[in-house]
């Protein structure tokens, strides 16, 4: 692999992406990408930066072929329903909860919250956004620092019992953001929040304390490659 174009093609194949999909991500035409891969055109700094930032490509490898292809390897776990229809490729906005003041303004109909990045994922159902999670209540399925991709719900009563949700809960006027399994409660007007981690007890929460809710569609864990 003695050219950048050939290495780019190998990377694309490794990611199981078509020329059309990668070209869409780079914001160029399929013909332009083909010219880069065949060595008839160069890889711009802008496009190389996209590859490094969004696909964790090792810049030394794409430039010279030295080192490993990727700096890190994403571990994607989908949580799909039978009725879900996957999209070939979508650009999912990634948000910082610290910068949005919680889920409520993020989920607002005319939200002006700006994403910190975009995640480009093939073969997943439609997602509205993604955030980093904090805490170990869903460990080992999810750990602090993982990314969850979600689909917003307008009403907590629309939940599918037993599925995993991203929730904003009002506790004494403070917003508590968590990811939990939501189960039906024996108490009228309540839901039961269940953790994956056995060290975290189940919680009964009044429905009217749920300020925002979204169905978790997938999670991403980044593994550093040595």
VOGU-3710 file (C-alpha; in Angstrom, 3 decimals, decimal comma):
1> xxxxxxxxxx> 0,000/0,000/0,000  2,328/2,707/-1,255  -0,190/5,509/-1,823  -2,618/7,446/0,346  -5,410/6,569/-2,078  -4,814/2,840/-1,728  -4,693/3,133/2,059  -7,925/5,138/2,029  -9,609/2,373/0,052  -8,351/-0,253/2,516
11> xxxxxxxxxx> -9,688/1,839/5,419  -13,089/2,199/3,724  -13,286/-1,557/3,174  -12,303/-2,132/6,799  -15,225/0,058/7,892  -17,527/-1,841/5,523  -18,532/1,396/3,782  -19,342/1,988/0,134  -17,738/4,806/-1,833  -21,076/6,602/-1,770
21> xxxxxxxxxx> -21,317/6,380/2,034  -17,798/7,630/2,691  -18,108/10,367/0,082  -21,312/11,555/1,768  -19,506/11,733/5,097  -16,626/13,711/3,600  -18,998/16,068/1,792  -17,657/15,219/-1,647  -18,987/13,360/-4,667  -18,500/9,653/-5,272
31> xxxxxxxxxx> -16,443/10,443/-8,382  -14,149/12,713/-6,349  -13,569/9,951/-3,791  -12,834/7,485/-6,590  -10,194/9,849/-7,942  -8,545/10,053/-4,504  -8,526/6,278/-4,129  -6,990/5,781/-7,582  -4,335/8,455/-6,998  -5,710/10,929/-9,540
41> xxxxxxxxxx> -6,432/13,490/-6,801  -4,978/14,191/-3,372  -6,592/13,867/0,055  -7,257/17,369/1,390  -6,326/18,382/4,928  -10,021/18,958/5,647  -10,978/15,435/4,624  -8,053/13,888/6,481  -9,131/15,721/9,632  -12,657/14,314/9,257
51> xxxxxxxxxx> -11,243/10,795/8,955  -9,063/11,280/12,037  -11,789/12,894/14,150  -14,808/10,805/13,189  -13,264/7,407/12,397  -10,266/7,518/14,762  -7,918/7,041/11,806  -4,233/7,143/12,672  -2,880/10,163/10,700  0,607/8,624/10,563
61> xxxxxxxxxx> -0,830/5,499/8,925  -2,781/7,361/6,233  0,267/9,535/5,449  2,984/6,881/5,412  1,509/3,457/6,133  3,392/3,323/9,448  1,700/2,173/12,669  -1,834/0,889/13,159  -4,731/1,923/10,951  -6,896/3,184/13,827
71> xxxxxxxxxx> -6,089/4,914/17,094  -9,162/3,415/18,722  -11,819/0,923/17,811  -15,504/1,705/18,429  -17,613/-1,046/19,986  -21,205/-0,494/18,847  -24,047/-2,284/20,630  -27,506/-1,804/19,084  -30,718/-2,081/21,130  -33,316/-2,475/18,411
81> xxxxxxxxxx> -36,991/-3,348/18,292  -38,517/-5,762/15,790  -40,353/-2,881/14,140  -37,210/-0,738/13,719  -36,067/0,091/10,204  -32,340/0,657/9,823  -30,860/3,517/7,806  -27,828/2,878/5,535  -25,963/5,807/7,103  -26,953/8,669/9,383
91> xxxxxxxxxx> -25,216/11,597/11,038  -26,208/11,679/14,715  -25,482/14,879/16,702  -23,380/14,323/19,831  -24,163/16,652/22,734  -22,425/17,607/25,953  -24,896/17,490/28,838  -22,707/19,879/30,815  -23,079/22,412/28,039  -26,837/22,017/27,555
101> xxxxxxxxxx> -28,096/22,459/31,146  -29,842/19,095/30,956  -32,156/17,084/28,738  -35,171/19,398/28,925  -33,664/22,245/26,849  -32,006/19,657/24,588  -35,341/17,956/23,873  -37,265/21,221/23,426  -39,135/21,493/20,112  -37,166/24,545/18,951
111> xxxxxxxxxx> -33,947/23,682/20,747  -30,967/25,867/19,886  -28,455/23,575/21,570  -25,447/23,030/19,319  -23,791/19,583/19,102  -20,114/19,222/19,922  -19,669/16,700/17,119  -21,518/14,235/14,879  -21,356/10,453/14,880  -21,679/8,745/11,514
121> xxxxxxxxxx> -23,193/5,308/11,965  -24,410/2,828/9,329  -27,235/0,308/9,712  -29,038/1,694/12,762  -32,622/2,891/13,290  -33,243/6,652/13,242  -31,652/8,375/16,247  -32,267/11,941/17,449  -28,986/12,444/19,240  -26,216/11,031/21,413
131> xxxxxxxxxx> -24,636/11,900/24,762  -21,819/10,676/26,988  -23,044/8,900/30,101  -21,710/9,243/33,647  -21,845/6,660/36,430  -21,753/2,887/36,793  -25,394/1,949/37,387  -25,571/0,089/34,031  -22,134/-1,539/34,331  -20,906/-3,798/32,740
141> xxxxxxxxxx> -23,287/-3,181/29,825  -22,470/0,531/29,917  -19,645/2,299/31,684  -18,961/5,936/32,448  -17,701/7,662/29,306  -19,647/5,472/26,885  -21,910/7,125/24,332  -25,615/6,316/24,076  -27,659/7,093/20,971  -31,311/7,843/21,637
151> xxxxxxxxxx> -34,760/8,446/20,160  -36,847/11,020/22,017  -40,315/10,223/23,372  -42,994/12,838/23,934  -44,707/10,957/26,785  -43,354/8,586/29,425  -46,546/6,554/29,012  -45,316/5,512/25,557  -42,517/3,366/27,002  -42,010/-0,303/26,230
161> xxxxxxxxxx> -41,681/-1,993/29,618  -38,264/-3,542/30,146  -36,393/-1,479/27,553  -33,522/0,903/28,305  -34,164/4,646/28,524  -32,351/7,919/29,020  -34,298/9,929/31,598  -34,340/13,332/33,235  -35,923/13,175/36,691  -36,807/16,051/39,013
171> xxxxxxxxxx> -35,442/15,452/42,516  -36,140/18,355/44,878  -35,918/20,841/42,027  -32,654/19,422/40,679  -32,353/17,500/37,418  -31,056/13,950/37,714  -30,013/12,375/34,394  -29,705/8,608/34,213  -29,891/5,561/31,959  -32,066/2,747/33,327
181> xxxxxxxxxx> -34,352/-0,086/32,368  -37,941/1,101/32,837  -40,382/-1,426/34,264  -44,019/-1,224/35,296  -44,524/-0,385/38,951  -47,069/-1,926/41,282  -47,833/1,609/42,488  -50,313/3,631/40,473  -48,680/6,642/38,806  -45,140/5,324/39,255
191> xxxxxxxxxx> -42,476/3,569/37,171  -39,675/1,327/38,374  -36,085/2,176/37,342  -33,808/-0,855/37,242  -30,008/-0,864/36,965  -27,772/-3,428/35,267  -25,311/-3,149/38,155  -26,570/-5,360/41,031  -25,055/-2,952/43,563  -27,664/-0,326/42,594
201> xxxxxxxxxx> -31,124/-0,847/44,045  -34,312/-0,432/42,007  -36,062/2,925/42,360  -39,769/3,758/42,274  -40,280/7,154/40,649  -43,506/9,120/40,200  -44,331/9,584/36,511  -44,926/13,310/36,989  -41,286/13,686/38,096  -39,999/12,518/34,705
211> xxxxxxxxxx> -39,130/15,708/32,827  -37,748/14,111/29,646  -37,303/10,594/28,310  -35,706/8,894/25,299  -35,360/5,293/24,175  -31,730/4,127/24,008  -31,130/2,745/20,508  -27,410/1,931/20,722  -24,263/2,434/22,759  -20,680/3,062/21,701
221> xxxxxx> -17,606/2,163/23,709  -14,164/3,252/22,587  -11,298/0,792/23,112  -7,760/2,102/22,898  -5,544/-0,066/20,738  -2,068/-0,643/22,090
//
